[in-house]
Amino acid sequence: MNPPEFFRPSDKYQVVPDPARFELPPGGQYYTNGHTNVPYVRWPAPVPLPEAVIDRRTGKPQVVPAPEQSAQPGPRDYVESVTPEEEEEYAHGMASSPSETAQVKEPSGKGFLNDIVEDQELECEPAFPYPKIDDAAFYGPFGRIVKAVAPLTEADPVGILIQLLVGWGNLIGRSAYFSVGADRHYTNLNCCIVGRTSKARKGLSLGVAEWVLRQLDEQWVEHHIWSGLSSGEGLIWKVRDPIIKQRWIKGKKGTPGQIETYIEDEGISDKRLLVAETEFGSTLAVMGRTGNTLSAVIRDAFDSKKRLGQLVKNSPGTATGAHISIIGHITAFELRNLMKECEQWNGFGNRFAFVCVKRSDFHSDPPDLSEAGISAEMSQLAVTTDWARQVSEMDRDDAAKTSWDQVYHEFAEDDAETIVSAIIDRGDVFMRRFQELFALSENSLTIRAEHIQAAAALWKYCADSARYLFGARLGNVKAEKIFDALRKDPQGLTRWNINNIIFKRNVKTETIDQALKVLIQAKWIERRVESTSGRDAERFIAKK
């Protein structure tokens, strides 16, 4: 993208996709390209040079002498014809504008597109800290296996653990379950591994989990792990029932005809399916297309509905007793931008456990995983796997019931209506299924207190990951934009700042009032009233 024609050659500049997220450098000012309406900033060059500006009356560039460079560089005003009222209004706004001492990211030298992509990937400082995993989550055989292989790989241990649990829960099939009222909770799970592209070693963590599962059941790994999620009908087709149809057979030589029933498609007898989608961003993108049914089918599959199907004429496929699990890999930027607001609120998002991962170590020449010394552990787990395929209903002992009652009440107390709350609302379901897997891995049909604690520790990491990823999201775009700007200025902003600087007078007062109300109700900001020579002023400050 070429700079606007009134830039001086030596000026530093940057295109700003979202001005409210950009910290103004010393001496810098906001501008908008009059030809493209692209917002950008400009700040002083190290030496005074002639400055080209646009005359508002003629619309043509004019060259004027640049002001002399002072020891303490100050703002260089954009020279154009303005009225005294506009000049006074601008000065009033700058007097209470966001901090002018913030630093701006220097251009990388790779070109504008690379600079913009890097800025979007980093976005602003997260509202919540990066999650930390409690060692209690690494419980039982799976915990010991992960701890043994983790030093031999760059993959994040928690990423290996969650994908190992999801994979094993699918491998053992639709057998073990825990009853909650009239519902049965089987061992199928969905998770979304979130981390930087390449650097987070998301694919490596999946590879380690597959390596472990292959030693338990190589046939399952070869025939029941697929990718390519694109439609609800396609997902059902991979675990479809036999397709039975009827046709009319014409009689011969005066004999009456008859209806014949025949099998058009044999279907799939083994209903286990693990979808490992390493480009989950593509899945979210196709879900946004009109008429796509993938979201609804994924929700029904997670809930272990007895029959999956669509009431459409040209899609006769159904799936009875399907056992579907999903692993998705995505970057944080893709996740925030491709998951539509509807999917965050309608129950799609809370049917996934979101797990932040990053590279855990550096291995220029990583050793073979067989050096982990887990052959005895794997032999015992293989025996446990065969047993787990045959069991049915599970229960808790008295100590586990007491422990679960406490954990459940702590979880249920969060009744806030925010994006994060909507994303983690199904945490009790995930914890129940984690409990089942931890118990089954120890050849136990009874869930004990230690299984409760391990499941709670693992879910806490998932919930904290969701807070880290979605913590600055409220489901109200205007409110999120205001909050991003408030976080960058500890002194807060007035209504004038919000209306004129953040939204450039392009948003109705009622809309801004509603956005501020959402932020105050969510307890993300506080409102202060300040006395002035005229009427009182409102200032809004982000809470820490």
Beta strands, then each sheet from edge to edge (+ up, - down):
strand 1: 12-15
strand 2: 29-32
strand 3: 39-43
strand 4: 51-54
strand 5: 61-64
strand 6: 178-180
strand 7: 183-185
strand 8: 190-194
strand 9: 225-226
strand 10: 243-249
strand 11: 258-265
strand 12: 272-277
strand 13: 307-309
strand 14: 318-320
strand 15: 323-330
strand 16: 353-356
strand 17: 395-396
strand 18: 446-447
strand 19: 493-494
strand 20: 525-530
strand 21: 537-542
sheet 1: 1+ 3- 2+
sheet 2: 4+ 5-
sheet 3: 6+ 7-
sheet 4: 9+ 12+ 15+ 8+ 16+
sheet 5: 10+ 11-
sheet 6: 13+ 14-
sheet 7: 17+ 18+
sheet 8: 19+ 21- 20+
end
